[in-house]
């Protein structure tokens, strides 16, 4: 008889684990506490589903920071090219955007998820929704709370893909940490990642510019520079370029109570080039109009220059250019997990063997954002979630004596 595998969590990591093991010949039962599968994936795709990134793999791997050594073998087993081929196998043609990010041509997550769930159903994967995992009973069976009451289930292997602690209303509430901690599994505390940071904006700046973007800028913190975009929020700053620096900014705020962020509002122009532009006579136009026309700055960028000085913008063209190239903003805090795109923390990677099995719980594997790694937005989160789900499935399959399959 085919071995049975229970997978808990119907997000990307759990779904690809179910596909892999079912294809290898296992009988797969998939549980999720929410009323429908893939809710966080749908939310992530609301503004365009970023599948992965087209940059060279060496650069790609560097996005995982301290978890690079862990992520390397996973991505060797499921590369960005593999992910693209997999998505296109579901009928979702892809394209590379101007930033190098890879998207499905449909942009939304719903067509991909619909095709994926249809494939899993055809493969015989059973999906139990509103089924919240509550641990193990005295005999070692998995226990669940369902609308029909408590149920238990035995399995030859288990894969946990329960998510981190961001967007808890979508199901990733981190409630599982107590169940694993009670079994001796070490859990790193959850922290927000890919989240906005607080700035003490003036009231007039907030009223005029909250919701407006700062495009084609460069941000620097602690010697690390990222180019991209940010969005002015009423509480501070958010957006892709901020998220790429979030780990270092978070650590600085935890250590010092604040973090300094340097904004280059015109990274394609040197200090000398900007100075030459600004030397042109201002005439009767206002300083703001002069900066807008001569330096090609948006009103929001000019307003941010005033916020950086805490007063008027300097009159000297060279001082103005220096401010454009290095506006210093103090971050006073960060938004919480409920507003974070992803989370740092979770099961420490040292608790897993090379097949992603929990060392303290033989036969139990873990994958996805419930593990202690983080990466910026840009396709890195979904890529590693899928790659880890696939790796855990292959680990479980090897333990059960199933022949390895390609996805």
ABEGO torsion letter per residue (X at the ends): XBBBBBBBEABAAAAAAAAAAAAAGBBBBBBBABABBGAAAAAAAAAEBBABBABBAAAAAAAAEAAAAAAAAAAAABBAAAAAAAAAAAGBBBBBBAAGBBBBAAGBAAAAAAAAAAAAAAAGBBBBBGBBBAEBBAAGBBBBBBAAEBBBBBBABBBBBAEBABGAAAGBAGAAAAAAAAAGBBBBBBBBBGBBBBBBBBAAAAAAABGBBBBGBBBBBGGBBBBEBBBBBAAEBBEAAAAAAAAAAAAAAAAAGBBBBBBBABAABBAAAAAAAAABBAEABBAAAAAAAAAGBBAAAAAAAAAAAGBBBBABAAAAAAAAABBBBBBAEBBBAAABABBBEEBBAAABBAAGBBAABBGBBBBEAABBBBBBBGGAAAAAAAAAAAAAAAAAAAAAGBBBBBX
